[in-house]
Amino acid sequence: MKKWIISAVLLAMVVWAVIDMVTDNKVTEADNIGLEIGNIAPDFELETLDGETVKLSDYRGEPVMLNFWATWCPPCRSEMPDMQRFYQDTDMNILAINLTDTEANVEDVDQFIEEYDLTFTIPLDQGNIVGDRYQIRPIPTTYMLDSNGIIQFNVFGPLNYDQMMLEYNKLK
C-alpha cells in the first residue's frame, strides 16, 4: 500500500511539473512588447499632415527607423539632412514622429518639411500618446527595428549619416 501511495504522489508531482513548465514557458508576442533591444516595438497609429493613417504594424516584413523629434530642437534639425540622405540611399522605412504637442503650431511642421525637403513619412503625435508609450524624454530619440518589428538599436540624441548606415547594415 505504501508503494502505491508513494507512486501516486510521485506521478502527481511529475504531472504538476510538466503542466507548470508548459503553461509558464509559453511566451506570446504580447509578452515580448517593450522598449528594450530584443523587444517588439509597441504598435501605434498616427496621422500625417496629409491625413494619411500610419500604423507601425503595417510595416512588418520591412525594416523601420523610428525617430522622435520637434522643429524647435537644434539636434533634430542637425540630423534631418543626414536622415533624408539615408532614406534616399537605403530601403529603410523612416517614420519621423513629430511630437506635435511641443510645437508652437502645426504649421511649423509643414514649413520644416519644406525647408529641409523631407520625403520620408512624418506622422504627427498630436496627443503625445506615442511619445508617452515610448517614454520619450530627450529628443531626438531613434529606434531601429528589423523586419519583424524587433528593436535592434536605440539612441538618445542625434545620429549622423555614418551612424545610421552602420546600424542599418547590422540589420541585414
N, C-alpha and C positions, 0 to 999 in steps of 0.2 A: 504494500500500500504506500509506503514511504517513497519508493521509487516512482510510482505513478504521480504522486504529488510533486516531487522534485522535477520530473519530466514535464508536467503540465506548466509549472512555474517557469521553467527554462524556455519552453516553447512560447509561452505568453511574452516573456522578455524579448525573445528574438523577433516575434511578430511586432511588438511595440517598437523596437529599434528600427525595423525595416519601414514601418509606417511613418515614424518620425523622420527618418532620413529622406524618404521620398517626398513628404509634404513640405519639409523645411528647406530643402535644397532646390525647389523649383523657383527659378529666377525669371520673372516676367519682364517684358520690356519696360513696363511702368516702374518696376523696382530699380531700373538702371538709369532713370532720367535724373539728370543733375547738371551741375556746373563744373565738375572736375574732369580732367583728362580721362578718357575712357568711358564717360557717361554719354548717354544720348541727350543731345541738346533739347531743352524744353521747346515744345511746339508753340507757335503763335500765329496770329492772323492780324495783319495791319493793312491799311490803305496807303497808296501813293498819292502824290499831288493830283494825278490824273483820275483818281478814284478807282484805280486797279487794285484788286484784292491780292495780297501776297501772303501765302501760308508756307511756313518753313517746311512742313512735311511734304509739300508738293515737289520739293527739290530732292527727295530721296532718289538715290541712284546717281547723283551728281555731287561733286564737292562744292562746299559753300563757305564763303568768308562772311562772317557777321561782324559788322563794325558799328559801334555806337558812338555818335558824335553830335556836335552842335555847331552852328555857324559862328558863334562868338568865341569859340575855343581855338587859341593860336596853334596848339599842336595838331588839332584836327585839320586846320587849314593847311598846315605844312605837309601832312601826309596825303592829302587829296590828289595832287598831281601824280604822285607815285602810284596811288591806288588806281587811278584812271589808266595809267600806262600798264600796270599789272593786269588789269581787266582786259585790255586790248591784246596783250601778249600771251594770255592763257585761256583755258576753257573754264576757269573758275567762275562760279556764280558769286556775285557780290551783292549782299543785302546790307546797305549802309543805312542803318536805322537812325533817323534823326530824332533826338529827344525833344520833340516839339514843344512840350510844356516849358522848357527852359528858354525858348526863343521869345524875343520881343513880339514877333508876329510871324505867321506862316509865310508871308511874302518874302521875308528874309531868306527862307529856304529856297524858294524859287529863284531869287536873284543869285544866291550862292551857286546853285546848279548851273545857271547860265554863265556866271563869271568863270567857273572852273571847267566848263564844257563837259560835265559829267554825263556819262551814258549808261552807267550801271543802275540797278534798281535801288530806289531810295524810299523805303516805307517810312511813314510818319507815326511815331509813337505819341499820339496826342494826349493820352491819359496816363502816360508813363507806366503802363501796365507791363510791357515787355521789359522796360528798364528796371522796374522793381523785381520782376521774375528772375532776371539775370543779375540782380544785385549790383547794378552799375553804379559805381561811385566816381572813380576818376574817368575822365574821357580824354582821348579816345580809349575804348576798350575793344579788343578784337578777339574773335574765336574763329578757328579754322576747323571745319567739320569734314570728315571723309564722306564718301558716297553713301554710307549707311547712317549718316546723321550723328556720328560719334565724334565728340570733341577730341581733337588730336593736338591742339595747341591753343593757348590763350595768353594774352599780354595786356597789361595796363599801361597805356602810353602809346605814342605814335610808332609806326613801323615805316621803314623806308623800302624802296623797291627791292633791294637785295635781300632784305629780311623776309619780305613777302614771298619772293621766289624760293628762298631756302625752305621755308615751311611748306610751300606748295609742292616742291619736289619731294618732300618727305611723305606726302600723301599718296604718291604713285607707287 
